[in-house]
Amino acid sequence: MYKTIGIVGGMGPAATADLMKKITDMTDADCDQEHIHLLIDSNVNIPDRTAAILHGGENPVPELLAASKRLESIGADFLIMPCNTAHWFIPALECEVGIPFLNMPAETARLLKEMDVETAAVLATDGTVQSGLYEEALRAEGISAIYPDDEQQKTVMSLVYDYIKRGILDPAQLPHDEMAAICSSLRARGATAVLLACTELPVAFDIMGLYEDDCIDPTSVLAGAAIREAGAQLRPGVRY
């Protein structure tokens, strides 16, 4: 009997659907009954996390907490969130919820340590970058973090907010060449792993065909960690 996974979602809906699909695709199961019970609260009322961290925007903790408690009340054994920036608020949530959270930045940093990565590029929202979420997690594993420059960061933010969160998924409309150039420049600066550390970015990179062998998808890392925490097995051949 597997543990039940609770997904605090809605940040955004496409990223939530992506996480659910990855858990399903990555689980070693031959029939419906061998999959993991997932409880999903796609709470689109959660205020923007970057705005809250950097610009005094509405506090997302009340809605995050409401979703977490709902999932706990209906049987979730542990919680995961398909939003990197939201992990900044986990300490405030853990004080009020009786079940644990899996931490996506920490799980990703541990994987990079196993891969012997020394320098990782972090593509993320301004909130995730400036909060230091990944820098702290990577430093704990002895890994250096590098980031896009200011102009490149504007392109990353635009990809997330002006395209994927708005539902613009036509590859012809997305900034393919600009993102490819950003990744190339980060590799030239010494990155041996490129972290797609906003949950909209794996969706975008898949659409644009920008995945390379050194691209690491924290959403997939979180999915794998959740599968193991639930007591299930990864499907043979699964790669993050």
N, C-alpha and C positions, 0 to 999 in steps of 0.2 A: 504494500500500500504506500503510494508516494505521498509526500507532503503536498499541500495545496499552495500554489503561488498566487500572491496578490499583486496586481500591477496597478500602481498609481499612475494613471495615464492622462491623456488629453493635452500633453505638452510636447508636440502637438499630436493631433489625431493620426497623421500619417506615420509618425515615429512610433506611436503606440501599436498601430497595426503591423509595422515592421518588426517590432520586438515579438509580438505574438506569433507571427509567421516564422521567425527565426527559431523560437523555442519549439514550434511544431516540426519544422524541417530538420532540426538538429537532434531531436529525440529519437533514440533507437526504439522504434515501435512498429509492429506489423499490423495493428488493427486499432480501432478507436479506443478500446478499453486499455491499451498499453500506453496511451499518452497521459500527460500530467494534467490534473485538474487546474484550470486557470480561472481566476476571478479578476475581472477587469473593471476598473472605474475610470472611464475616459472622461475625466472632469474638465471640461473646457472652460469652466469658470475660474480656474486657477490663474491669478494675475501673472503678467510677464515677469520672469525671474531676473533677467538682466536689468530691466527698469527698476526693480525693487532694490537690487544690490548697488547699482551705480547712480541712480537718479532720484532716489526717494520715492519711487513708485509704490503702488499699493502692496502691502505685505501679503505674500502668497501663503504664509504658514496656516492661517485659518482654513483655507480650502484644501491645502495639502493634508492637514490634520483630519479634516472631515472625511476625505476620501480614504485615508489610512484607517481610521476607526471603522468606517463602513465595511471595508474589506476584512478587518480583524473580526468584526461582529458576525460576519457570515461564513467564517471558517478558514481564512487565510492563515497559514503557518508562518510565513515570512513575506516581506514586501520587497519589490523592486520598482525603480522609476526610470522610464525611458526619457530622461532629461538630465543631461550632465549638470547644467547650472543649478537645478533643483537640489542637487546633493549638498550645496552650501547650507541648506536649511535642515539637513538630517539631524544635527544635534538637538534642535528645538523640537523635532518630531519624536525622537527616541524617548524623550522625557515623558511623553504623554501616551505612547502606544506600547502595548505589552508584547509585541512580537518584533523580531529583528528586521533590519534592512540589510540587503546586500549592497555594497558600495562599488559602483561602477568604476570610478577612477582608481580605487585601490586594487580591484581585481585586474584592471588593465595594466597597472604598474607591475604587479606580480608576474603577469604573463611576459612582459618585456624583459624582466629580470631573468626569467627562464630562457629567453631567447638571446641573452647576452647583449642586449641593446645598451649602448652607452649614451647615445644622444637621440632624443625623440623630438620631432616637430609636432606642435599642438595646433590643430585647426579647430577653432571653437568660437563661441559667441564672446562678445566683450565681457559679459558677466563672468563666464567661466575663466577667461584669460586673466582678468584683473583681480578676481577673487583668489587666484593662486591654487585652485583646487587640484589641477593636474601637476603643477610644479611641486606642491607639497607631497603628493602621492608618489611622484617619480623620485623626488629627492630621498624619500624614505627607503627607496630601493637602490640608491646610488646612481640614478640616471639623471642626466642633464636635460633640461627642456629648452627648446628654442621656438620662436613665434614668428608669424609674418610681420613685416613692417607695417607702419600705420596705413599706407595706401592699400597694401594687400589685405589688411584686416577689414577695410571697408568693403572689399569685394566679397570676402567670406561672409560678412554680415548681410550683405545684399542677397547673396545666394540663399541664405537661410530665410530671411524675412520677406524679401521682395519676390521670391520665386517659390520655394518649397512650401512655406507656411501659407502662401496665397493659392496653392494648388496649381501653379504653373509647372507642369511636368513634361512639356514638350522639349526633347533634347535640343532641337534647333533654336530654342529661345534661351537656353541656359548659357552662362558664361564659361563655356568649355575651355577656350584657349587661355583665358585669364587664369582659371584655376590650375590648368596644366602648368602654366608658367610659374605660378606661386609654388607649386609642389617641386618643380625643378630647382627653383632658387633655394628652397629649404634643404634639399638634398645636397646642393652645392656647398651649403654652409655646414655640412657635416651630419645631417640627420640620416640615420639608417632605418628609422621607422617614422611613418607619417600617421598621426592619430587623427581619426575623423571624430573629434571629441565634441560634436554636437549631433544629436540623434537625427537631425534632418540631413546631415552630410552623407552618411552611407546611402540614403535614398537618392540624393543628388549624384553622387559618384557612380552609383549603379546605372542611373539613367544616362549619364554622360560618357560612360565607358572609361572612367579614369582610374579604375582600380589597378594598382600595381602590386607586386609581391610584397613590397614593404608597407603597404597601407594596412593599418590596424583599425578594425571596426569595434569600438567599445560596446556597441549594442550587441554584437555577436559574442563578445567576451562575457557580457552580463548574462546573455541567454545561456551560454555554456555553464557558467557558475550556478545559475538558477536550476538548471537541469540536474547538476550534481548535488546541489543542496536539497533538492526534492527527493533524491534517492534513485533517480533514473540514470540511464547510461546515454552517452553521446553516440549518435549514429556513426558507424565506422567510416573513416575517411573525412570526417568533418574537419574543416580548416577555418581558423578565424581570419 
